[in-house]
Amino acid sequence: FMFVLMIGIIILVCCFGNQIWYERNHDDGLIMSNFALLILGITILILLYWILEQKVHIKSEKVIILCSLCFLIFQMFLTWNYYFKTDWDVEIIVEAAYEVVSGQQEDWVIDYFSRYPNNRLLVLIYSCIIRIFALFHLENKAYMGFLLFQCVISWGTGLLLYNLSRKLLNSRVIAFGTWGIYCFLIGLSPWVSIPYSDSVGLIFPVAILTIYLKTLSLQSISFFQWYLMISLSYIGYKIKPQIVIVMIAIVLISIVRFASFVWHSKIDNIKRNIKKNNFGIKLLLLTGSVICTVWIVNAGIDTTGFIVDKEKSFGISHFFMMGMNEDRGGVWDGEDVAISDACKSAAERQEVNLSIAKERLQKMGVAGFVRQMHRKLLTNYNDGTFCWGGEGVFYKEVLPEKTMFSSLIRNIYYNREYMGAYFKYFYSFMKMLWLSVLCISLFSGIFKTTNHILLVCMLTLIGLTIFEQIFEARARY
């Protein structure tokens, strides 16, 4: 009920409540209204579903592997033709990776990672790619290596999603359609060309759900699968903190399942199951293994050499303060960063952040808070391109055209000051697909379900939406 209510509100707000001002609502030239795009998108998806069910017969998994490899090559070709250099956090991460390889560190980089320590794992990953390219004396070409790496992650995520859908829905045809939607909405998204956590973190939630599905098919508790899920959640958290919400949802659903098992079982049966499965020994091994993994990950991150000053770290209170900034609609704000940066210690920063957030909430009142939530909902959900082009000086360095197709591809993908002739069609298509996906997701919750994967997905999306509504709003999150 909560999930259906939430998605229903999001769709209504996007279709009929999008006239209100909200941050980054740039007019990129929609060819028709959101509601018309939604109706068109649902119609197309229903038609494609009918065609797949009635006319297409996929008898082998080799078809999806071949199609996915073709798509990977196509995605790499597109990215090579349109990629460019951007600034904001991306530029800092890339420069820091090169500094790690060269052994030089500048003070401003150290200050940045003290503020945002999570981004150090990205630096480690990109520095490894630079070193691999350096073996072939191609370190100056490593930037393209970052993008190829992200294309492979996107490709792998698509295959995992197909496999998950195949086992969950027991239909190759529907799973193939699911993969097709993924390819258009995510695979063709230009965010793959931005070397940052949004693309690198993509694979973790789907991988965690795939492993969780495996645990559901086992008769006994598998601590190896739980080890993999917890470890992937931790590594994912170090890349994009929101990824841990998937694991939180799994734990909550598992607690309910366990409570139900206890409620319907006799004490002797519970004791027998615990003894039979060596629960205590396995739990000890799980704890030890997770601790070792955490230590290894952090030891790897420390090899970057960036010493973090914990007193300069921007904690969750900073993002709560920004989320309640009515003037900026709850997105990133330079003045709020300056306020947090001026604090001498983490304790002082938390106190100042919470004090300002409280003042903002009091000033807003109930009506103002509802208006803020309305704006942030639009910021987070009303863009099928996930606010492409909405960060910093986005097109900082546009590179020379590579092939005869470069101009055409850039006319599709480039917006803002480099507005391409066909971008409005791309923008409209992506919004049509995005709204359609939101709409068809309603069917996951309309009917009573005991499918634990779907329950985890619904709970995850509820948690993620609450997270983005309270803290800093971003469509790409």
C-alpha positions in Angstrom: 0.0 0.0 0.0 2.8 2.4 0.9 4.6 1.7 -2.4 1.5 2.1 -4.5 0.6 5.3 -2.7 4.1 6.7 -3.1 4.5 5.9 -6.8 0.9 7.1 -7.5 1.7 10.5 -5.9 5.0 10.7 -7.9 3.2 10.1 -11.2 0.4 12.6 -10.3 2.9 15.3 -9.3 5.0 14.7 -12.5 2.0 14.7 -14.8 -0.2 17.4 -13.2 1.8 19.3 -10.6 5.0 20.2 -12.5 4.2 23.9 -13.0 5.6 24.8 -9.6 9.2 26.1 -9.5 11.8 23.6 -8.7 15.6 23.5 -9.1 17.1 22.4 -12.4 13.7 22.3 -14.2 15.4 23.5 -17.4 13.2 23.6 -20.5 14.9 21.1 -22.8 12.0 21.2 -25.3 9.5 18.4 -24.5 7.6 17.6 -27.7 4.4 16.9 -25.7 3.1 17.0 -22.1 4.1 14.5 -19.4 0.7 13.0 -19.4 0.6 12.5 -23.2 4.1 11.0 -23.0 3.0 8.6 -20.3 -0.1 7.4 -22.3 2.1 7.0 -25.4 4.8 5.1 -23.5 2.3 2.7 -21.9 0.7 2.1 -25.3 4.0 1.3 -26.9 5.1 -1.0 -24.0 1.8 -2.9 -24.2 2.2 -3.3 -27.9 5.8 -4.5 -27.6 4.8 -6.9 -24.9 2.1 -8.4 -27.1 4.6 -8.8 -30.0 7.2 -10.4 -27.7 4.6 -12.9 -26.3 2.9 -13.8 -29.5 5.6 -13.5 -32.2 9.0 -13.9 -30.5 10.3 -17.3 -29.4 13.6 -17.1 -27.5 14.7 -20.7 -26.9 18.3 -20.1 -25.8 20.2 -17.8 -23.5 22.8 -17.4 -26.3 20.4 -14.9 -27.9 20.6 -12.5 -25.0 24.4 -12.9 -24.7 24.9 -12.1 -28.4 22.5 -9.1 -28.2 24.2 -7.8 -25.1 27.6 -8.0 -26.6 26.4 -6.1 -29.7 24.9 -3.5 -27.4 28.1 -3.2 -25.5 30.0 -2.5 -28.7 27.4 0.0 -29.8 27.4 1.7 -26.3 31.2 2.0 -26.5 31.1 3.5 -30.0 28.5 6.1 -28.9 30.5 7.1 -25.8 33.7 7.4 -27.8 32.0 9.8 -30.2 30.3 12.2 -27.7 32.3 12.1 -24.4 33.8 15.3 -23.1 35.6 16.6 -20.0 33.4 18.0 -17.2 34.3 19.7 -13.9 32.6 19.5 -10.5 33.5 16.4 -8.4 34.4 14.4 -11.5 37.4 16.6 -12.4 38.6 16.3 -8.8 38.3 12.5 -8.7 40.2 12.2 -12.1 43.0 14.6 -11.1 43.3 12.8 -7.7 43.7 9.5 -9.5 46.6 10.8 -11.6 48.1 12.3 -8.4 48.0 8.9 -6.7 49.9 7.4 -9.6 52.5 10.2 -9.8 52.9 10.2 -6.0 52.1 13.9 -5.6 49.4 15.4 -3.5 48.0 18.9 -3.2 46.4 20.4 -0.1 43.1 21.2 -1.9 42.6 17.6 -2.8 43.2 16.4 0.7 40.7 19.0 2.0 38.1 17.7 -0.5 38.5 14.0 0.6 38.3 15.1 4.2 34.8 16.6 3.3 33.7 13.6 1.2 35.8 10.6 2.3 33.6 8.1 0.3 35.0 9.2 -3.0 38.5 7.8 -2.2 37.5 4.3 -3.4 36.7 5.8 -6.8 40.1 7.3 -6.8 41.6 3.9 -6.1 39.7 2.3 -8.9 40.6 4.9 -11.5 44.2 5.0 -10.4 44.4 1.2 -11.0 43.0 1.8 -14.5 45.7 4.5 -15.1 48.4 2.1 -14.0 47.1 -0.6 -16.3 47.2 1.8 -19.2 50.7 3.0 -18.1 52.0 -0.5 -18.6 51.4 0.0 -22.3 52.6 3.7 -22.2 49.0 4.9 -22.7 48.4 6.7 -19.4 47.3 9.8 -21.4 44.5 7.6 -22.8 43.3 6.4 -19.4 40.3 8.7 -19.4 38.7 6.6 -22.1 39.6 3.6 -20.0 37.4 4.9 -17.2 34.5 5.1 -19.7 35.1 1.7 -21.1 35.2 0.3 -17.6 31.8 2.0 -16.9 30.4 0.6 -20.2 31.4 -2.9 -19.0 29.7 -2.3 -15.6 26.5 -1.1 -17.5 26.7 -4.2 -19.7 27.2 -6.6 -16.7 24.3 -4.9 -14.8 22.0 -5.6 -17.8 23.0 -9.3 -17.9 22.4 -9.6 -14.1 19.0 -7.9 -14.5 18.0 -10.3 -17.3 19.1 -13.2 -15.1 17.2 -11.9 -12.1 14.0 -11.2 -14.2 14.3 -14.6 -15.9 14.3 -16.5 -12.5 11.8 -14.1 -10.9 9.2 -14.1 -13.7 10.0 -17.5 -15.2 9.8 -16.1 -18.8 12.6 -15.5 -21.2 10.4 -13.2 -23.3 9.5 -10.9 -20.4 13.1 -11.0 -19.1 14.3 -10.0 -22.6 11.8 -7.2 -22.6 13.0 -6.1 -19.2 16.6 -6.1 -20.5 15.5 -4.1 -23.5 13.9 -1.4 -21.3 17.1 -1.3 -19.3 19.2 -0.8 -22.4 17.2 2.2 -23.6 16.7 3.9 -20.2 20.1 3.1 -18.6 22.4 1.7 -21.3 21.8 4.6 -23.7 21.9 7.1 -20.8 24.9 9.5 -21.4 25.7 9.3 -17.7 27.9 6.3 -18.6 30.3 8.9 -20.1 30.8 10.7 -16.7 33.5 8.9 -14.6 31.7 9.0 -11.2 29.9 7.0 -8.7 26.5 7.1 -10.5 27.8 4.8 -13.2 30.3 2.7 -11.1 27.7 2.0 -8.4 25.1 0.8 -10.8 25.9 -2.9 -10.6 25.8 -3.3 -6.8 22.0 -3.2 -6.1 21.2 -5.7 -8.9 24.1 -8.0 -7.8 22.9 -7.9 -4.2 19.3 -8.7 -5.2 20.6 -11.6 -7.4 22.4 -13.1 -4.5 19.4 -12.6 -2.2 17.2 -14.5 -4.7 19.7 -17.4 -4.4 19.4 -17.4 -0.6 15.6 -17.7 -1.0 15.9 -20.9 -3.0 18.1 -22.6 -0.3 16.5 -24.7 2.4 19.0 -23.6 5.0 20.6 -20.2 5.8 23.6 -19.7 3.6 26.1 -17.5 5.4 28.3 -17.4 2.3 25.5 -15.6 0.4 25.0 -13.3 3.4 28.7 -12.6 3.4 28.6 -11.7 -0.3 25.6 -9.4 0.2 27.1 -7.6 3.2 30.5 -7.2 1.6 29.0 -5.9 -1.7 26.8 -3.5 0.3 29.8 -2.2 2.2 31.9 -1.7 -1.0 28.9 -0.1 -2.7 28.4 2.2 0.3 32.0 3.4 -0.2 31.0 4.3 -3.7 27.5 5.6 -3.4 26.0 5.5 0.2 22.4 5.0 -1.0 23.3 1.5 -2.1 23.2 0.3 1.5 19.4 1.0 1.5 19.0 -2.3 -0.5 20.7 -4.2 2.3 18.7 -2.5 5.0 15.5 -3.6 3.1 16.8 -7.2 2.9 17.6 -7.2 6.6 14.1 -5.8 7.5 12.3 -8.3 5.3 14.4 -11.1 6.7 13.6 -10.1 10.3 9.9 -10.3 9.5 10.4 -13.7 7.8 12.4 -15.0 10.8 9.8 -13.6 13.3 7.1 -15.3 11.3 9.0 -18.6 11.4 9.5 -18.3 15.2 5.8 -17.4 15.7 4.7 -20.5 13.9 7.3 -22.9 15.2 7.7 -24.7 18.5 10.7 -24.0 20.7 12.1 -27.5 20.2 12.0 -27.1 16.4 13.8 -23.7 16.6 16.6 -25.2 18.8 16.8 -28.2 16.5 17.2 -25.9 13.4 19.8 -23.8 15.1 21.8 -26.9 16.1 21.4 -28.5 12.7 22.6 -25.5 10.8 25.6 -24.8 13.1 24.1 -21.3 13.5 26.6 -20.1 16.1 29.7 -21.2 14.2 28.5 -19.8 10.9 27.6 -16.5 12.5 31.0 -16.2 14.0 32.6 -17.0 10.6 30.4 -14.5 8.9 31.3 -11.8 11.4 35.0 -12.5 11.1 34.9 -12.6 7.3 33.0 -9.3 7.0 35.5 -7.7 9.4 38.4 -8.9 7.3 36.7 -7.6 4.1 36.1 -4.2 5.7 39.8 -4.1 6.7 41.0 -5.1 3.3 38.8 -2.5 1.5 39.9 0.3 3.9 43.6 -0.8 3.6 43.2 -0.6 -0.2 41.7 2.9 0.1 44.5 4.0 2.4 47.1 3.2 -0.3 45.8 6.3 -2.1 47.7 8.2 0.5 45.0 10.8 1.1 44.9 11.5 4.9 41.4 12.3 6.0 40.8 14.8 8.7 37.6 13.5 10.4 36.9 16.9 11.9 36.4 18.3 8.4 34.0 15.6 7.3 30.6 16.7 6.1 28.3 14.4 7.9 24.6 13.6 7.3 23.5 16.8 9.2 25.1 18.9 6.4 23.0 17.2 3.7 19.9 17.5 5.9 20.6 21.3 6.2 20.9 21.5 2.4 17.8 19.4 1.9 15.8 21.9 3.9 17.1 24.9 1.9 13.8 26.4 0.6 15.6 29.0 -1.6 17.5 26.4 -3.5 14.9 23.7 -3.5 16.9 21.3 -1.5 19.8 20.7 -4.0 23.5 21.4 -3.6 24.2 25.0 -2.4 27.6 26.7 -2.3 26.6 28.9 0.6 25.6 25.9 2.7 29.0 24.3 1.9 30.7 27.5 3.1 28.7 27.4 6.3 29.8 23.8 7.0 33.4 24.5 6.0 33.7 27.4 8.4 33.0 25.1 11.4 36.2 24.1 13.3 35.1 20.6 14.3 32.6 17.8 13.4 30.6 18.4 16.6 30.3 22.1 15.9 29.4 21.4 12.3 26.6 19.1 13.3 25.3 21.6 15.9 25.3 24.4 13.3 23.8 22.3 10.6 20.9 21.0 12.8 20.3 24.5 14.2 20.0 26.0 10.7 17.8 23.1 9.4 15.5 23.6 12.4 15.2 27.3 11.7 14.4 26.6 8.1 11.7 24.1 9.0 10.1 26.6 11.5 10.2 29.3 8.8 8.6 27.0 6.2 5.7 25.8 8.4 3.5 23.0 7.3 2.5 24.5 4.0 6.1 25.5 3.2 7.3 22.0 4.0 4.7 20.4 1.7 5.8 22.8 -1.0 9.4 21.9 -0.4 8.6 18.1 -0.6 6.6 18.9 -3.8 9.6 20.6 -5.4 12.1 17.9 -4.3 9.8 15.2 -5.7 10.0 16.9 -9.1 13.7 17.4 -8.8 14.2 13.7 -8.1 11.7 12.1 -10.4 10.6 14.5 -13.2 13.5 13.8 -15.6 14.1 10.7 -17.6 17.7 11.8 -18.4 18.3 12.0 -14.6 19.1 15.8 -15.0 21.7 15.3 -17.7 23.8 18.4 -17.9 22.7 19.8 -14.6 26.1 19.8 -12.7 28.7 22.5 -12.6 30.3 23.8 -15.8 29.1 20.6 -17.4 30.7 20.8 -20.9 34.0 22.1 -19.7 36.0 20.7 -22.6 34.3 19.4 -25.7 36.8 17.3 -27.7 37.3 17.1 -31.4 34.9 14.9 -33.4 36.1 11.3 -33.8 34.1 10.0 -36.8 31.6 11.0 -39.4 28.9 10.0 -36.9 30.1 12.3 -34.1 28.1 15.3 -35.1 24.8 13.3 -35.3 25.4 11.6 -32.0 26.3 14.9 -30.3 23.2 16.5 -31.7 21.2 13.8 -29.9 23.0 14.0 -26.5 24.3 17.5 -26.0 22.1 20.1 -24.3 22.3 23.4 -22.4 24.8 25.7 -24.1 25.6 23.0 -26.7 21.9 22.2 -27.3 21.8 19.6 -30.1 19.2 19.7 -32.9 17.7 16.4 -31.8 18.1 16.6 -28.0 14.5 17.5 -27.4 13.5 14.2 -29.1 15.9 12.2 -26.9 14.8 14.1 -23.8 11.1 13.4 -24.6 11.8 9.7 -25.3 13.7 9.2 -22.1 11.0 10.9 -20.1 8.3 8.8 -21.8 10.1 5.6 -20.9 10.8 6.8 -17.4 7.2 7.7 -16.6 6.1 4.4 -18.2 8.4 2.4 -15.9 7.1 4.3 -12.9 3.6 3.5 -14.0 4.0 -0.2 -14.7 5.9 -0.6 -11.3 2.5 0.1 -9.7 1.5 -3.4 -10.7 4.1 -4.8 -8.3 2.1 -3.5 -5.4 -1.5 -3.4 -6.5 -1.9 -7.2 -5.9 -1.1 -8.8 -2.6 2.3 -10.4 -3.0 4.6 -12.6 -0.9 7.4 -12.4 -3.4 10.3 -11.4 -1.2 12.4 -9.9 -4.0 9.5 -7.6 -5.0 9.0 -6.7 -1.3 12.7 -5.8 -1.0 12.5 -3.7 -4.2 9.5 -1.8 -3.0 10.9 -1.2 0.5 14.2 -0.1 -1.1 12.5 2.5 -3.3 10.4 3.7 -0.4 13.6 4.1 1.7 15.5 5.8 -1.2 12.7 8.2 -1.9 12.5 9.2 1.8 16.3 9.6 1.9 16.3 12.0 -1.2 13.3 13.9 0.1 15.0 14.6 3.5 18.5 15.1 2.3 20.1 16.6 -0.8 17.8 16.1 -3.9 19.4 14.8 -7.1 17.7 13.0 -10.1 20.9 11.0 -10.9 20.8 9.4 -7.4 
